Amino acid sequence: MTRPDQPGDAAIATPAPAAPEELPDCPRCGKPPALCVCQGIAPIDNRVSLLILQHPQEQDRLLGTARLAALHFANAEFRIGLSWPSLSKLLGRTADPQRWAILYLGSVKAEAISPGREIVVVDRKGEAIADQKAALRDVEGIVLLDGTWSQAKALWWRNGWMLKCRRIVLGPQRPSRYGKLRVEPRLDGLSTLEAAAMLLARLEQRPEIETALHASFERMLARYRATLAAAPAPAPKKRDWRRHRARPRRKPRRAE
């Protein structure tokens, strides 16, 4: 900008202060540097494949966990989109959806149909299958839908091949680690990372999977809380004195 110092003097150019350069998001997890916890993550060799499908309108880049969950596994795929003609074309290899399981979005709750079980396979009517061990024994992969409930339902109805997958309902023993940072619509609602950790740890009988993913999740949440605490308080709004100034008192009208 320019500002004349004294009348008659030439205007002296005063360079505007340079805006602080914003660091780019992490290319792996998609989060800003302050929330990135990718360093130190070693991919786990998993037998059961993990496929995470994210709705294109999912905008929660700060607290979302889909990319972070996929980074933890050597055998994992992360895709953004609305529909795919088949599971095989999505993966780029032959895959039978009947050998895969999907986290079911219905109103069925695991505790209601099979008390005490954390993972329940249900049929199309939402009833627990009799032989749970057999239904889970030969599962080749897990499909998780990432987004809001309405977005996840849109993915479900746009991909007919998902109807052939086995349906799994989770019954976690504790609520999501999000706590008050994000209010889930259901008490049994988990983040995508927590759901992946729970499913693969149980299916492969490897509790260290859950431990590793939860540790990364806790680090991310701790960084998020620290960022909130360090953020400057919002400036108080300026009062509009034109609206609140005293109005002149009207003189009483004289009686005629």
PLY file of the C-alpha trace (Angstrom):
ply
format ascii 1.0
element vertex 256
property float x
property float y
property float z
element edge 255
property int vertex1
property int vertex2
end_header
0.00 0.00 0.00
1.10 3.64 -0.30
0.95 6.39 2.34
2.02 10.05 1.97
4.16 10.88 5.00
3.78 14.66 4.73
1.86 16.94 2.47
3.73 17.42 -0.76
6.04 14.41 -0.30
6.07 11.53 -2.75
4.16 8.48 -1.69
6.42 5.88 -0.05
5.65 2.25 -0.89
5.19 0.10 2.21
5.25 -3.61 1.38
2.42 -5.61 2.94
3.54 -8.32 5.37
3.85 -11.69 3.72
1.15 -14.16 4.70
2.48 -17.23 6.50
2.93 -20.10 4.07
0.55 -22.93 4.82
2.23 -26.32 4.76
0.65 -28.89 2.43
-1.32 -31.83 3.77
0.43 -35.16 4.20
0.23 -37.09 0.90
-0.27 -40.38 2.79
-2.98 -39.65 5.37
-4.31 -36.41 3.86
-4.09 -34.51 7.13
-2.36 -31.22 7.96
1.14 -31.63 9.46
-0.09 -30.82 12.97
-2.32 -33.92 12.93
-0.17 -36.32 10.90
0.94 -39.46 12.76
2.22 -41.42 9.75
5.80 -41.48 10.96
6.61 -44.80 12.55
3.66 -46.72 11.06
4.85 -50.09 9.78
2.29 -51.88 7.56
0.97 -55.10 9.10
0.96 -58.25 6.97
-2.72 -59.16 7.12
-4.33 -62.32 5.81
-7.86 -60.85 5.62
-8.00 -58.09 3.00
-9.29 -54.65 3.94
-11.24 -52.49 1.49
-12.34 -48.99 2.56
-14.74 -47.12 0.28
-15.19 -43.42 0.98
-18.05 -41.27 -0.24
-16.76 -38.36 -2.41
-18.54 -35.81 -0.23
-16.97 -36.96 3.01
-15.21 -33.78 4.14
-13.86 -34.66 7.58
-10.14 -34.49 6.82
-9.25 -33.50 10.39
-10.90 -36.27 12.41
-11.50 -38.83 9.66
-9.59 -42.11 9.97
-10.14 -44.01 6.69
-6.76 -43.28 5.09
-4.96 -43.76 8.39
-6.57 -47.16 8.86
-5.55 -48.35 5.40
-1.93 -47.27 5.97
-1.60 -49.81 8.77
-2.04 -52.83 6.50
-0.01 -54.26 3.64
-3.15 -55.85 2.17
-5.52 -52.87 2.10
-7.21 -50.69 -0.50
-8.65 -47.20 -0.11
-10.99 -45.87 -2.80
-13.10 -42.75 -3.23
-16.23 -42.97 -5.36
-19.92 -43.75 -5.54
-20.25 -47.00 -7.45
-18.24 -49.80 -9.00
-19.62 -52.47 -11.36
-18.18 -55.36 -9.37
-15.81 -56.23 -6.55
-13.38 -57.78 -9.04
-13.15 -54.64 -11.17
-12.74 -52.52 -8.07
-9.82 -54.61 -6.83
-8.34 -55.32 -10.25
-8.36 -59.06 -9.59
-10.82 -61.90 -9.34
-12.82 -61.74 -6.11
-16.01 -63.47 -5.01
-18.18 -61.07 -2.94
-19.75 -64.08 -1.19
-16.36 -64.69 0.44
-16.22 -61.11 1.67
-18.03 -59.44 4.57
-19.34 -55.90 4.86
-20.06 -53.89 7.97
-23.85 -53.77 7.87
-25.64 -50.43 8.19
-29.04 -51.63 9.36
-30.70 -50.88 12.67
-29.75 -54.30 14.04
-27.62 -54.22 17.19
-25.29 -57.07 18.08
-26.16 -56.96 21.76
-29.86 -57.38 20.98
-29.53 -60.45 18.75
-26.46 -62.12 20.23
-25.55 -60.80 23.70
-21.88 -60.96 24.59
-20.57 -61.26 21.02
-18.52 -58.44 19.54
-18.89 -59.63 15.93
-22.16 -61.07 14.67
-22.93 -62.30 11.15
-26.57 -61.66 10.21
-28.78 -62.74 7.34
-30.86 -60.46 5.13
-33.58 -60.33 7.77
-31.10 -59.05 10.34
-31.13 -62.27 12.36
-27.97 -63.90 13.66
-26.73 -66.88 11.63
-26.69 -70.10 13.63
-23.07 -71.15 13.01
-21.08 -67.97 13.60
-17.65 -69.63 13.54
-18.30 -71.22 10.15
-19.59 -67.93 8.76
-16.40 -66.12 9.75
-13.87 -68.88 9.16
-13.29 -68.41 5.42
-13.83 -64.66 5.08
-11.29 -63.35 2.57
-11.87 -59.64 3.01
-13.74 -56.89 4.82
-15.53 -53.92 3.24
-15.93 -50.72 5.27
-17.98 -47.74 4.07
-16.61 -44.36 5.16
-18.79 -41.29 5.48
-21.85 -40.08 7.31
-24.71 -42.54 7.81
-26.58 -41.13 4.81
-23.44 -41.22 2.64
-22.69 -44.81 3.64
-26.25 -45.82 2.79
-25.87 -44.18 -0.62
-22.78 -46.34 -1.25
-24.71 -49.41 -0.12
-27.62 -48.90 -2.52
-25.44 -47.90 -5.49
-23.39 -51.11 -5.44
-25.49 -54.19 -6.05
-22.58 -56.58 -5.50
-22.55 -55.60 -1.80
-25.81 -57.49 -1.34
-23.88 -60.71 -1.97
-21.42 -60.02 0.85
-21.88 -61.43 4.32
-23.26 -58.88 6.72
-21.45 -58.17 9.97
-22.70 -56.20 12.96
-20.32 -55.01 15.68
-20.98 -55.00 19.40
-18.07 -53.03 20.90
-17.57 -53.27 24.65
-16.70 -49.57 24.93
-17.76 -46.41 23.06
-15.62 -44.78 20.42
-12.41 -43.07 21.48
-13.67 -39.91 19.82
-15.44 -39.06 23.05
-16.87 -35.55 22.95
-14.89 -34.62 19.83
-17.50 -36.32 17.68
-20.94 -37.45 18.77
-21.92 -40.70 17.07
-25.60 -41.21 16.16
-25.49 -44.61 17.89
-23.78 -45.76 21.07
-22.19 -48.67 19.18
-20.84 -46.36 16.45
-17.08 -46.55 15.87
-14.62 -44.73 13.68
-13.51 -46.48 10.50
-10.12 -47.14 12.10
-11.64 -48.64 15.25
-13.93 -50.88 13.19
-11.01 -52.10 11.04
-8.91 -52.75 14.15
-11.65 -54.72 15.85
-12.57 -56.82 12.81
-9.10 -57.80 11.67
-7.83 -58.40 15.19
-10.71 -60.81 15.87
-10.73 -62.54 12.49
-6.97 -63.14 12.54
-6.83 -63.65 16.31
-4.05 -61.07 16.61
-4.71 -58.55 19.38
-1.55 -56.64 18.44
-3.45 -55.31 15.40
-5.93 -53.54 17.61
-3.15 -52.25 19.86
-1.22 -50.72 16.95
-4.21 -48.99 15.36
-5.55 -47.66 18.65
-2.13 -46.20 19.49
-2.09 -44.22 16.23
-5.66 -43.09 16.78
-4.89 -41.88 20.29
-1.86 -39.93 19.01
-3.98 -38.24 16.37
-6.69 -37.31 18.89
-4.07 -35.97 21.31
-2.63 -33.75 18.58
-6.10 -32.55 17.66
-6.88 -31.61 21.27
-3.51 -29.84 21.57
-4.25 -27.87 18.41
-7.60 -26.80 19.81
-6.01 -25.73 23.09
-3.33 -23.67 21.30
-5.77 -21.93 18.96
-6.31 -18.23 19.78
-9.62 -17.34 21.31
-12.06 -15.75 18.86
-12.06 -11.96 18.97
-15.09 -10.48 20.69
-17.65 -9.06 18.33
-17.75 -5.29 18.12
-20.88 -3.85 19.52
-22.98 -1.87 17.10
-23.53 1.29 19.10
-25.92 2.59 16.48
-28.39 -0.09 17.53
-27.89 0.35 21.27
-27.46 4.10 21.68
-30.10 5.85 23.72
-32.94 7.26 21.75
-33.90 10.90 22.38
-36.85 11.26 24.67
-39.93 12.60 23.04
-41.51 15.68 24.55
-44.96 15.07 25.92
-47.68 16.37 23.71
-49.62 19.26 25.09
-53.26 18.71 25.66
-55.42 20.67 23.32
0 1
1 2
2 3
3 4
4 5
5 6
6 7
7 8
8 9
9 10
10 11
11 12
12 13
13 14
14 15
15 16
16 17
17 18
18 19
19 20
20 21
21 22
22 23
23 24
24 25
25 26
26 27
27 28
28 29
29 30
30 31
31 32
32 33
33 34
34 35
35 36
36 37
37 38
38 39
39 40
40 41
41 42
42 43
43 44
44 45
45 46
46 47
47 48
48 49
49 50
50 51
51 52
52 53
53 54
54 55
55 56
56 57
57 58
58 59
59 60
60 61
61 62
62 63
63 64
64 65
65 66
66 67
67 68
68 69
69 70
70 71
71 72
72 73
73 74
74 75
75 76
76 77
77 78
78 79
79 80
80 81
81 82
82 83
83 84
84 85
85 86
86 87
87 88
88 89
89 90
90 91
91 92
92 93
93 94
94 95
95 96
96 97
97 98
98 99
99 100
100 101
101 102
102 103
103 104
104 105
105 106
106 107
107 108
108 109
109 110
110 111
111 112
112 113
113 114
114 115
115 116
116 117
117 118
118 119
119 120
120 121
121 122
122 123
123 124
124 125
125 126
126 127
127 128
128 129
129 130
130 131
131 132
132 133
133 134
134 135
135 136
136 137
137 138
138 139
139 140
140 141
141 142
142 143
143 144
144 145
145 146
146 147
147 148
148 149
149 150
150 151
151 152
152 153
153 154
154 155
155 156
156 157
157 158
158 159
159 160
160 161
161 162
162 163
163 164
164 165
165 166
166 167
167 168
168 169
169 170
170 171
171 172
172 173
173 174
174 175
175 176
176 177
177 178
178 179
179 180
180 181
181 182
182 183
183 184
184 185
185 186
186 187
187 188
188 189
189 190
190 191
191 192
192 193
193 194
194 195
195 196
196 197
197 198
198 199
199 200
200 201
201 202
202 203
203 204
204 205
205 206
206 207
207 208
208 209
209 210
210 211
211 212
212 213
213 214
214 215
215 216
216 217
217 218
218 219
219 220
220 221
221 222
222 223
223 224
224 225
225 226
226 227
227 228
228 229
229 230
230 231
231 232
232 233
233 234
234 235
235 236
236 237
237 238
238 239
239 240
240 241
241 242
242 243
243 244
244 245
245 246
246 247
247 248
248 249
249 250
250 251
251 252
252 253
253 254
254 255
